[in-house]
Amino acid sequence: MCGCGRFGLIGRWTALVLVFALNVPSWAEEKAPPAKRAQLPRVAAVVTEYRHNSHADVIVSQLMLTKSLDGKGEKPQLELVSLYTDQVPKHDTSRKLAAEHGVPIFDTIEGALTLGTGKLNVDAILLIAEHGQYAKSETGQTIYPKKRLFAEVRKVFEKSGRVVPVFHDKHIADNWTDAKEIYDATQRLKVPFMAGSSLPVLWRYPPANTRRDAKLKEIVAVSYGSLDAYGFHALEMVQCLAERRQGGETGIASVFCLENEAVWEAGERGVYDPELYRAALSRLGNRRFRPETDVKELVKNPVLFVINYRDGLRASVLQLNPAVRGWAVAWREEEREEITSTLFWTQEARPFTHFNHLLQGAEKMFHTGRPTWPAERTLMTSGALDALLISKKEGGRRVETPYLQIKYGTDWEWSQPPLPHPGRPIMSQ
């Protein structure tokens, strides 16, 4: 029995109205008919390359193939209405997938954003400039055409006299000048704008976080992979912890990058805390060394990023290929001896569920018009990575970064995500 009989006729209608009101999504239009749900945000995807397991695939394909990328899961509350790909490799998957799901592919970004009408005709944009065949910069970063792609988006905004939210995957650009230009344009045009890595929204084991408004003393992280793509992830991991400290973010004063034997010598000199380093290493369950093995024997070309914040906080990232295959971090507060450490875990199997949580952040902004986390975080990490790789190119020179005196606060809170979808082999569908 539902118990509704005791209300009488008027009571039943009241109950129905209450049930409906409590279930109207927050993004529903106020003037929508009472029995009709508001239209889902209509999304245009602007990507560099769309192939199996690329960032375009594991993010955009969720809108067609569900969050589990197999057509069996739940779909994001978004509708993909257009696609633009900057390159079409032999192993492209976008053409077949888009045709199966009735998504038009346009030859221009303007077409994808206007749907051929001449004016902006979508509600949100996923800009994913990661993967593809592009030149390298003098510092070793892939020069993805982020500035060019965003410039085309900006032209449509300016021509149409209105803007929509933009989620910009990973770092804003491979160099500070372009990153700042893109960021400044979003602020000038009042574009709801987010960017960044999946690292801040990952599972953490144990589920630790820096205490909000704590006075942090030092952060030490371990990382792996390429210095540009994976080094950026490590910086985002560090920054999502650092930005919660007492006084909020006040910016980076200087950075430097060391290599090879200088990395171990820096530890001996106290450039980074050896106890924090060991605590971070201890969290790696898939490490390729036994606890008694000296990592120096396995890592022939270590790299050290050092970030000196304006308020005295120091953060270090050790890139330890091939011994390390994951991300972990440890930190200590001022006037406290205890160390906190945790593993940032990615699902290294399809469907790479951590991208669900990255897209959920963008999805929330697409519905509300308000960024879920601050774009300033990624503006800072983009600039820091550029400066660190300049330091590396110049033999470890300390690079002063007055332009990274970026102040911001955030009320974004990390929470442990639900368990991931069951993993499938990476090359499976």
C-alpha positions in Angstrom: 0.0 0.0 0.0 1.3 3.5 -0.9 -0.7 5.2 1.9 -2.2 7.9 -0.5 -5.8 7.0 0.2 -6.0 8.9 3.4 -5.3 12.2 1.6 -8.5 12.5 -0.3 -8.7 14.0 -3.8 -7.1 17.4 -2.8 -4.4 15.6 -0.8 -3.5 13.3 -3.7 -3.0 16.3 -6.1 -0.9 18.1 -3.4 1.3 15.0 -3.0 1.8 14.7 -6.7 2.8 18.3 -7.0 5.2 17.9 -4.2 6.8 14.8 -5.7 7.2 16.6 -9.0 8.7 19.7 -7.5 11.2 17.7 -5.5 12.4 15.9 -8.6 12.7 18.8 -11.1 16.4 19.0 -12.1 18.2 22.2 -10.9 18.9 23.2 -14.5 15.2 23.0 -15.6 13.8 26.1 -17.2 11.5 28.0 -14.9 8.9 28.4 -17.6 9.0 24.8 -18.8 5.6 23.0 -18.8 5.0 21.2 -15.6 5.0 17.7 -17.2 8.0 18.3 -19.4 11.7 18.0 -18.5 14.0 20.7 -19.7 16.2 19.9 -22.7 19.6 18.5 -22.0 22.5 20.8 -22.7 23.5 20.4 -26.3 27.2 19.9 -26.6 29.7 20.5 -29.4 33.0 18.6 -29.2 36.1 20.2 -30.7 39.0 17.7 -30.7 42.4 17.2 -32.2 42.3 13.4 -32.8 39.6 10.8 -32.2 40.8 7.3 -31.9 40.4 4.3 -29.6 41.5 5.3 -26.0 42.4 8.8 -26.9 41.2 11.6 -24.6 38.5 12.4 -27.2 37.3 8.8 -27.1 37.2 8.3 -23.3 35.5 11.7 -22.7 33.3 12.4 -25.7 32.3 8.8 -26.3 30.6 8.7 -23.0 27.8 10.9 -24.5 27.2 8.2 -27.1 28.4 4.9 -25.6 27.5 5.6 -21.9 29.9 6.1 -19.1 31.1 2.4 -19.4 31.9 2.9 -23.1 30.0 -0.2 -24.0 26.4 1.1 -24.4 25.3 -0.7 -21.2 25.8 2.0 -18.6 24.3 5.3 -17.6 24.7 8.3 -20.0 25.8 11.8 -18.9 22.9 14.3 -18.8 24.3 15.9 -22.0 23.4 15.6 -25.7 26.3 15.5 -28.2 25.0 17.5 -31.3 28.2 18.1 -33.3 31.9 17.1 -33.7 35.0 18.7 -35.2 38.3 16.8 -35.5 41.4 18.7 -36.4 43.1 15.5 -37.7 41.8 12.3 -39.1 44.3 9.5 -38.7 44.0 6.0 -40.3 42.8 4.6 -37.1 40.1 7.3 -36.6 37.0 6.0 -34.8 34.9 9.2 -34.9 33.4 8.7 -38.4 31.9 5.3 -37.7 30.8 6.1 -34.2 29.2 9.5 -35.1 27.3 7.9 -38.0 25.9 5.2 -35.7 24.6 7.8 -33.3 23.4 10.5 -35.7 26.0 13.1 -34.7 27.1 15.3 -37.6 30.8 16.0 -38.2 31.7 19.4 -39.4 34.8 20.5 -41.4 35.1 23.7 -39.4 34.8 24.7 -35.8 32.3 27.4 -36.7 30.1 24.8 -38.4 30.2 22.6 -35.3 29.3 25.5 -33.0 26.6 27.0 -35.2 25.2 23.8 -36.7 25.3 25.6 -40.0 23.1 28.4 -38.9 25.7 31.1 -38.8 25.3 31.8 -35.1 26.1 30.0 -31.9 23.6 27.1 -31.7 24.9 24.9 -28.9 24.8 25.1 -25.1 28.3 23.9 -24.2 31.7 23.0 -25.7 34.2 20.2 -24.9 37.6 21.3 -26.2 39.9 18.3 -26.2 43.3 19.1 -27.7 45.3 16.0 -26.7 46.8 13.4 -29.0 47.5 13.8 -32.7 50.6 14.5 -34.8 51.9 17.9 -33.9 55.4 19.5 -33.7 57.4 19.7 -30.5 58.5 23.0 -28.8 62.1 23.7 -27.9 61.4 22.5 -24.4 59.9 19.2 -25.5 56.2 19.9 -25.2 53.8 18.9 -27.9 52.4 22.1 -29.5 48.8 21.1 -29.6 46.8 23.8 -31.4 44.9 25.0 -28.3 45.4 28.7 -29.1 44.1 28.2 -32.7 41.1 26.0 -31.7 40.1 28.4 -29.0 40.5 31.4 -31.3 37.9 29.8 -33.6 35.6 29.3 -30.7 36.1 32.9 -29.6 35.2 34.2 -33.1 31.9 32.5 -33.0 31.2 33.9 -29.5 32.0 37.4 -30.6 30.1 37.1 -33.9 27.0 35.7 -32.0 27.1 38.2 -29.2 26.9 35.4 -26.5 28.9 32.7 -24.9 28.5 29.2 -23.5 30.5 27.2 -21.0 33.8 25.7 -22.2 35.6 22.7 -20.7 39.3 22.7 -21.9 40.9 19.3 -21.3 44.4 19.2 -19.6 46.8 22.2 -19.7 45.6 25.4 -21.2 48.6 25.7 -23.6 52.1 24.4 -23.9 53.5 27.9 -23.1 52.7 30.7 -20.7 51.9 33.4 -23.3 49.3 31.3 -25.1 47.8 30.0 -21.8 47.4 33.5 -20.4 45.9 34.8 -23.7 43.3 32.1 -23.7 42.5 32.6 -20.0 42.3 36.4 -20.4 39.9 36.0 -23.3 37.5 33.8 -21.2 37.6 36.4 -18.4 37.0 39.3 -20.8 34.1 37.6 -22.5 32.7 36.1 -19.2 32.9 32.6 -20.5 32.2 29.9 -17.8 35.5 28.2 -18.2 37.2 25.1 -16.7 40.3 23.1 -17.6 42.6 20.5 -16.1 43.6 17.0 -15.4 41.7 14.0 -14.1 44.2 13.7 -11.2 42.4 16.0 -8.7 39.2 13.9 -9.0 40.9 10.5 -8.7 40.4 7.8 -6.1 42.9 8.2 -3.2 44.2 5.4 -1.1 43.9 6.1 1.8 41.3 8.8 1.2 43.4 11.7 2.5 43.3 15.4 1.8 45.1 18.4 3.0 43.3 20.2 5.9 41.5 23.3 4.7 43.3 26.4 6.0 46.2 24.3 7.3 49.7 25.9 7.1 51.5 23.5 4.8 55.3 23.2 5.1 56.2 20.9 2.2 54.8 18.5 -0.4 56.7 15.8 -2.1 55.2 13.7 -5.0 56.4 10.9 -7.2 55.4 10.5 -10.8 56.3 8.8 -14.1 55.9 9.0 -17.8 56.7 11.9 -20.1 57.6 15.3 -18.6 55.0 17.3 -20.5 51.9 15.1 -20.5 52.4 13.2 -17.2 54.5 16.0 -15.6 51.4 18.2 -16.0 49.2 15.6 -14.2 51.7 15.5 -11.3 51.5 19.3 -11.0 47.7 19.2 -10.9 47.9 16.6 -8.2 50.1 18.8 -6.1 48.2 22.0 -6.8 44.8 20.6 -5.8 46.3 19.9 -2.4 48.3 23.1 -2.1 45.4 25.5 -2.9 43.5 24.5 0.3 46.2 25.9 2.6 46.0 28.8 4.9 45.4 32.0 3.1 44.4 30.3 -0.2 46.6 30.3 -3.3 49.0 33.3 -3.6 51.2 32.2 -6.4 54.6 30.7 -7.3 57.8 32.7 -6.9 60.3 30.5 -8.7 60.9 27.0 -10.1 63.8 24.8 -11.1 64.3 21.4 -12.7 67.2 19.0 -12.0 68.3 15.8 -13.7 70.3 12.6 -13.1 72.7 12.6 -10.1 71.7 16.1 -9.2 68.3 14.8 -8.2 69.8 12.5 -5.5 72.2 15.1 -4.3 69.3 17.5 -3.9 67.7 15.1 -1.5 70.9 14.8 0.5 71.1 18.6 0.7 67.5 18.8 2.0 66.0 20.4 -1.2 63.2 17.9 -0.7 62.4 16.0 2.5 63.7 12.4 2.3 61.0 11.2 4.8 58.2 12.7 2.6 59.8 11.1 -0.5 59.9 7.7 1.2 56.3 8.1 2.4 55.1 8.9 -1.1 57.0 5.9 -2.5 55.5 3.6 0.1 52.0 4.2 -1.3 52.8 2.7 -4.7 51.3 -0.8 -4.7 52.5 -1.5 -8.3 56.1 -0.3 -7.8 58.8 -2.2 -9.7 61.1 -2.5 -6.7 61.2 -4.1 -3.4 61.3 -1.9 -0.3 64.9 -2.9 0.3 66.0 -2.1 -3.2 67.7 1.2 -3.8 65.6 3.1 -6.4 68.8 4.8 -7.6 69.8 1.4 -9.2 66.6 1.3 -11.2 66.2 4.9 -12.2 69.1 6.0 -14.5 67.6 9.4 -15.5 65.6 10.8 -12.6 64.1 14.3 -13.0 63.1 16.7 -10.2 60.6 19.5 -10.4 60.9 22.0 -7.5 58.2 24.7 -7.0 58.8 27.5 -4.5 55.5 29.2 -3.6 55.4 32.9 -2.6 54.3 32.1 1.0 57.2 29.7 1.7 55.6 26.4 0.8 57.8 24.1 -1.3 56.6 21.3 -3.5 58.8 18.7 -5.3 57.9 16.2 -7.9 60.3 13.3 -8.7 59.8 11.6 -12.1 61.2 8.1 -11.6 61.0 6.0 -14.8 60.9 3.0 -15.1 60.6 2.1 -11.4 57.5 4.1 -10.7 54.2 3.5 -12.5 51.8 5.7 -10.7 51.2 8.9 -8.7 51.6 9.4 -5.0 52.2 12.3 -2.7 53.1 13.1 0.9 53.0 16.3 2.9 53.7 17.8 6.2 52.2 20.9 8.0 54.1 23.6 9.9 54.5 22.8 13.6 53.4 19.2 13.1 55.7 16.2 12.8 53.3 13.7 11.4 53.3 12.9 7.7 50.2 12.3 5.5 50.5 10.4 2.3 48.2 8.9 -0.3 48.1 7.2 -3.7 46.2 8.9 -6.6 44.8 5.9 -8.4 43.9 5.7 -12.1 42.0 2.8 -13.8 44.5 1.6 -16.3 41.9 -0.4 -18.2 39.0 0.4 -20.3 36.7 2.3 -19.7 39.2 4.5 -17.7 36.4 5.4 -15.2 38.4 8.4 -13.8 37.4 10.3 -17.0 33.7 9.9 -15.8 34.5 12.0 -12.8 36.4 14.6 -14.9 33.4 14.9 -17.3 31.0 15.1 -14.3 32.8 18.3 -13.3 32.3 19.7 -16.8 28.7 18.5 -16.9 27.9 20.3 -13.6 29.2 23.5 -15.1 27.2 22.9 -18.4 24.0 22.7 -16.3 24.7 25.5 -13.8 26.9 28.0 -15.8 29.3 28.1 -12.9 32.8 26.4 -13.0 33.0 23.4 -10.7 36.7 24.1 -9.8 38.8 27.1 -10.6 40.4 27.6 -14.0 43.2 29.5 -12.1 44.5 26.1 -10.8 45.2 25.0 -14.4 46.5 28.4 -15.5 49.1 28.1 -12.7 50.1 24.5 -13.5 50.3 25.3 -17.2 52.7 28.2 -16.5 54.7 26.2 -13.9 55.2 23.3 -16.4 56.4 25.7 -19.0 58.9 27.4 -16.6 60.1 24.0 -15.3 60.9 22.8 -18.8 62.7 26.0 -19.6 64.8 25.4 -16.5 65.5 21.8 -17.6 66.6 23.1 -21.1 68.9 25.6 -19.5 70.6 23.1 -17.2 68.6 23.5 -14.0 68.6 27.3 -13.8 66.2 28.8 -11.3 63.4 30.5 -13.2 61.8 33.4 -11.5 58.0 33.5 -12.1 56.5 36.9 -11.2 53.8 36.2 -13.7 52.6 33.3 -11.6 51.6 35.5 -8.7 48.1 34.1 -9.2 45.8 34.5 -6.2 42.7 32.4 -5.9 40.5 30.5 -3.5 38.2 27.6 -4.0 35.3 25.9 -2.2 35.7 22.8 -4.4 35.9 19.7 -2.3 37.2 16.3 -3.3 35.3 13.2 -2.3 36.2 9.6 -2.8 34.5 8.5 -6.1 32.3 5.3 -6.3 34.1 2.1 -7.3 35.1 2.1 -11.0 33.3 0.2 -13.7 34.8 -3.3 -14.2 38.0 -3.0 -16.2 38.3 -4.5 -19.7 41.5 -5.0 -21.7 42.7 -1.6 -23.1 42.2 -2.7 -26.7 38.7 -4.1 -26.2 35.6 -2.2 -27.2 
